[in-house]
Amino acid sequence: MLNCKQTSQLVSQSLDRRLTWQERFAVKVHLWICKYCRRFSRQLLAVRSGLQRMTQSVEENTDLQMPSESKARIAKVLESELK
């Protein structure tokens, strides 16, 4: 059976990749018995959902523009890294 550290790592990894069926089963068993990991899992999903909503609202907002100073600094850094 997984411990809390292993479970939290797998829950986090599940946001980036599909877990194997064995991993999913082990996580579900652990979440069934551990209220702290269940809470962590719910919090992680809430953060992800909030970031997705925030990203979507920023992408849809046409009033947001990057200052020209920021663009110049980015261009300078990219230019120096390409050399």
N, C-alpha and C positions, 0 to 999 in steps of 0.2 A: 504494500500500500504506500501511496505517496505521502510525504510529509508536507507541511505548509510551504516551505521554501520551494520545493519541487512543483507543487501545485500552482503557486503564484507565478513561477517562471513559465509554466505551460499555459496558464491563462493569458499571460502577456504575449507569449509566442502565438497564441491562437488568433491574435489580431493581425498578425503578419503572414501566417501560413495556416493551411488546414492541418490539424492534428491527425495523427493516425487513429484508427478506431480504438486501439489499445490505450492510447493517451487520453482520448476523449472519455472512454469508459472509466479510467483511473481518476480523471479529474471529476467526473460526475459523482463517483463514489465518495471522493474526499469532500466535495462541496455538500453532499448530502449530510455528512456528519460534522462538518466544521463551519460554524456560523461566521467565524472571522474571515475565512477564505471566501465564503459566499458574499460577505460584505465587500471584500476587496474586489471580487469579480464584478459585482454590480457597480461599484465606484469606477472601476476601469472602463466599463461599458458606457457609463454616464459621461465620463471625461471625453471619450472618443466621440460620442454622439454630439456633445457640445462643441467640440472642435470642428466636426463636420458642418454643423449649422453655422458656426462663426465663419468658417472658410467660404461657405456658399454665400453668405450675406456680403462678405468682403468682395468676392468675385463679381457679384451682381451690382455692387455699388459703383456707378460710373463717376461719382464725384470724387473718389479717392485718386489722388495722383502723387507720384513720387517726386519729392523736391529735386530740382536740377543739381543741387550740391551732392545729393545722395547718388544720383546717376553718374556724376563725374567721378566720385570716389570708387564706385563699383567698377567703372570702366578702367580707372587707373590700376586697380588691383588685378583685374583680369589681364590687362596689358602686360603688367610686370610678371605675372605667372606664365604667360605664353612665351616669354623670352628665354 
